Amino acid sequence: MPQDNQELCYDPPELVAVCREDEDGEEQLAGWVMVLSDAAVAYVPDRNGHGAMLSTLSSLAAAERVLRYGELYLAESGSTS
């Protein structure tokens, strides 16, 4: 029985580039955030230009903070140390 191809159609997740300033004040790509319906996933670029998953966070703002400032907030990670 053939499947309905429309079932396979979905909106792709939003991908947001996050930049930060380097020591010289130049904007550099810090990584990307993939915004899902219930979470945001932060990715950092590696030397080959591919993305490696950094963390899954509860919001785009939290993921942007991690990439921009290198901050992993305790409330997001659930850690107490």
N, C-alpha and C positions, 0 to 999 in steps of 0.2 A: 504494500500500500504506500503510495508516494506521500511524502510529507509536504505540507504547505511551506513554501520558501519564505513566506512573509513572517513566519514564526522566528526565522533566523535574523530578521532585521531588528536593529536596536540602535539607539543613539550612542555613538562612541563617547568615552569619557573625555571631559575637558582636560587639556594638557596646558599647564601654565609654566612659562619659563621664569625663573627667579635669578636675579643678578645681585651681586654685591660688589662693593668697591675694594680694589686691591690696595697695596701700600702706596701706589702712585696716584691713587684717586681715580683709576680707570675702572669702568664697569666690566666685570667678568661674569660669565655664566656660572652660577653656583649650582644649578641643577634644575630639575623640573618637578612639578607637582601634578599628579594625575588625580583629578577630582571625581570621586565615585559618588553614588547616591547617599552612602552612609559613612564615608570616610575619605581621607585624602592620603595618597601614597607619595612620599618624597623619594626622588631618585637623584643620584649624583652621577655626573659624567666621569667615566674612567679615561685613561690615556687614549683608548681607541675610539672615543666618542660614543661608546655605548653607555646605557644607564644601568647602574646597580642600585637595587632597592635599598634605601636607607632606613626608612621607618614607615609604619602605617599610623596615622594620627587621626584624631577625630574631626579636624577641620582644615580647610585650606590655609587659614591664618596661622595655625600652629605649625603646619608643614613649611610654610614660608619662613617663619621665625627660625626653624631648625637650619634651613639652607642658608639664610641670609646672615645669621649671627652665630651659627654653630651651637645654638641653645636647644637642649632637650629638656623640656619642662617636666618637673616632677609630676605634675598633675596628669600629663599626657602619658608618661611612661609607667606610672603607678609605683615608682621607686621611692623609697624614703631616705636613701643615702645621698 
